[in-house]
Amino acid sequence: MNGKLAGTIACTLLLGAAPAADGVASAATTHTQSGSRTFTVRSQTTATLTLGFPFALKYANAMYSGRVRVLAPSRRAKGRTRPRRSLVKVLSRGPAEGGSVYRVKVRNSNAGTAAPVRVRVTTTTTWSS
């Protein structure tokens, strides 16, 4: 009985897997392209940073996204204090200029003697073909 049951299960799995393999082959391929740039924002200033989306408005079914990260300075000059990242605020972010660029507005409220902070903006375009 166990041999017949095992054979039945094996045949069912083989027959059931064949149509699924055909469905996978016809699925759309998803492509992703990213770009990033690091900006420097001095203390006591507000900066508007703009970065274009890769392949912006080229594909009708594309999805666009963006990300902002506040980074510590790469190095400090003598006499400069270490900036506090908690004092750096992202005031606004989102697509602009008809959706072809990602725009970020950042305010650095650190003291004037603090080293400038770095802000990394990353944009991503995802589309299927």
Backbone hydrogen bonds, N-H to C=O, Kabsch-Sander energy under -0.5 kcal/mol:
donor,donor_aa,acceptor,acceptor_aa,energy
5,L,1,M,-2.2
6,A,2,N,-2.3
7,G,3,G,-2.0
8,T,4,K,-2.3
9,I,5,L,-2.3
10,A,6,A,-2.3
11,C,7,G,-2.3
12,T,8,T,-2.3
13,L,9,I,-2.4
14,L,10,A,-2.2
15,L,11,C,-2.5
16,G,12,T,-2.4
17,A,13,L,-1.8
18,A,14,L,-1.1
20,A,16,G,-0.7
21,A,17,A,-1.8
22,D,18,A,-1.3
23,G,19,P,-1.7
24,V,20,A,-1.6
25,A,21,A,-1.4
26,S,22,D,-1.0
27,A,24,V,-1.2
31,H,127,W,-3.6
33,Q,125,T,-2.4
35,G,123,T,-2.4
37,R,121,V,-2.1
39,F,37,R,-0.5
39,F,119,V,-3.2
41,V,117,V,-2.8
42,R,40,T,-0.5
44,Q,108,N,-1.1
45,T,42,R,-0.9
45,T,108,N,-0.8
47,A,106,V,-2.9
49,L,47,A,-0.6
49,L,104,V,-3.5
51,L,102,Y,-2.2
53,F,100,S,-2.2
56,A,53,F,-1.2
58,K,55,F,-1.7
59,Y,55,F,-0.6
62,A,59,Y,-1.1
63,M,126,T,-3.1
65,S,124,T,-2.2
67,R,122,T,-2.4
69,R,120,R,-2.2
71,L,69,R,-0.6
71,L,118,R,-3.6
80,R,77,A,-1.8
81,T,113,T,-1.8
85,R,83,P,-0.6
87,L,84,R,-1.5
88,V,85,R,-1.5
89,K,87,L,-0.6
89,K,107,R,-2.5
91,L,89,K,-0.8
91,L,105,K,-2.3
92,S,105,K,-1.3
94,G,103,R,-1.5
96,A,101,V,-2.3
99,G,96,A,-0.8
100,S,96,A,-0.8
100,S,97,E,-0.8
101,V,96,A,-1.6
102,Y,51,L,-3.1
103,R,94,G,-3.0
104,V,49,L,-2.9
105,K,92,S,-2.8
106,V,47,A,-2.9
106,V,104,V,-0.5
107,R,89,K,-2.9
108,N,45,T,-2.8
109,S,87,L,-2.0
109,S,107,R,-0.7
114,A,111,A,-2.0
115,A,81,T,-2.5
117,V,41,V,-1.9
118,R,71,L,-1.8
119,V,39,F,-2.9
120,R,69,R,-2.8
121,V,37,R,-2.6
121,V,119,V,-0.6
122,T,67,R,-2.5
123,T,35,G,-3.1
124,T,65,S,-2.7
125,T,33,Q,-2.8
126,T,63,M,-2.6
127,W,31,H,-2.1
129,S,29,T,-2.2
